[in-house]
Amino acid sequence: MKQYYSYDNFRDDTNSLIKEVKRFEPEALVGIARGGLTLAHAVAEGLSIREVQTLRTELYDVACKREKITLFGNCSFTNLKRVLVLDDIADSGETLKEIMNYLEHEFSEIEFISATLFYKTTSVYKPHVWINEAHNWIEFFWEKDFLQD
């Protein structure tokens, strides 16, 4: 079963997420491409943070799952103490787990927290902050509303 996730839902949930993560006082954001980029941009605006970076992973080749996640990109943090990592959903959790492990290993002096709009309890990684528990396949507005025929 699929669940459509509209812009209005996104706006409301992102505002809720901003309220939750504000007390962490992040100095920078990392958006996980691609699903976390829309969220990272919105959170950056809401928290007035200009320091936004991105990482991307690949776990699938079309419909075939790889043996290992490939990580693309790198981050550069100077004189930062707190960084917020954003993704749209912790579905399997493998991507978020890999990225959090990478960041915590490479930048051990920085505190990282993760936040998502959705979390599935079957995920191998539980984000620090999430807004909705997902029970269905989520079809985000940015995945559906801009498709060209």
N, C-alpha and C positions, 0 to 999 in steps of 0.2 A: 504494500500500500504506500502511496506517495502523498506527501503533504506539501502544498505550495506555501512558500514563505514570501510574503509581500513586502514592498517597501515600507508600508505603515507598520508592520510587525517589526521589521528591522530597525526603524527609527525608534520605536518605543523600547525595544529590547536593548538597543545600543545605549540609549539614555540610562536605562537601568544598570547596564554594565559599567558605564562611566561612573555612576554613583558608587558602585561597589569597589572599583579599582582606584578611585581618587585618593582614598586614605593611604594607599601604598606610595603615593607621590612619585610615580615613574618619571624618570628624566629622559627616557627614550623608549621608542616602540620598535618591535620587530614584527612585521606582517609576514605571515607564511603564504607564499604564492601557491595558488591563486586565490583561494577562498578567503584568506585572511587579509587580502589587500584592501578590499572595500571596507571591512571593519576597521582596519588600522587607520585608514584615511579619516573615517568618521570620528574615531576615538581621538586622533591627533587634533582634529578641529575642536572637539568638545573639551579637551584638556589643555588646549593651546600649546601643544608640543610640536616643535619643528623637526626634531631628530627622529626620523622614521627610516628604518632600514628593512631589508627584505631577504629572506632565504627561500629557496625552492627545493622541493624533493621530487623524486620520481620513484614510485613503487610498482607501477604497472606499465607495460608496453601494450598499448591498446587495451585488450581484456586479459592479458597474460601477466600474472604477478611475478615479479622478479624475486630472486633469492635474497637480495639485499637492497636496502634503500640507498639511492644515490642522492647526495646533498650538493646543491649548486649555490654558489655565492659565498660570501663571507661578510662578516660584520667587523666594524672598527669602532670601538668605544674608547673615548678619552675622558678620564676623570669623572666617570659615572659610577653611581652606587646602586641604582635600581632601574631595571629594564622590564617592560611589560611585553610579553610575547602573545600575539593574537592570531587566532584561526577561527574559521566559521564553525567548525564542528570537530569534536573528538569522536570520530566514528570507530575505526579500528584502534585508533590511538597511536599507531606505529609511527606516523609522521611526526606528531607532536612529541612523542617520547624521544625519537632520534634527535630532533632539533634541540630539545631541552638538554639532553645529555651532551650534545656538542657544545652548546653555549656555556653550560656550567663547567665543562672541562676546559674549554679554551679561555674563559674569562672567570676564573674561580673567585676573583675579588669582587665580583658583581652579584647582587641578588636578583634573580630572575623569578617572575611569576607568570603563569600562563592564564589566559582567559579565552573562552569561546562562547558563542551564542547557544550552541547545543552540545550536549554530552550524552553518549550512550553508555549505559552501565556495563556493557560488554567490552568497552574500550580497555586496552592494556595500559592506558595512561589516563589519570583523572586530573583535569585542569584544576588549578587553584580556585578559579572563579568560572562559573557557567551560569547561564540564565535559564535555559530550558532543557529538560530531559527529552531526548529524542526516542520515539518508539517506531517511527516510520522513516522511509527514505525522504529526505528533505530536498525539495526543489526550490532553490533560492531564486529570487526575482532576477538577479544578475545572470543566472544561468538560462533562464527561460524568456525573459522579456525582450531580449535583444537579438534573438535568433533570426537570421535572414533565410528566406525561402530559396 
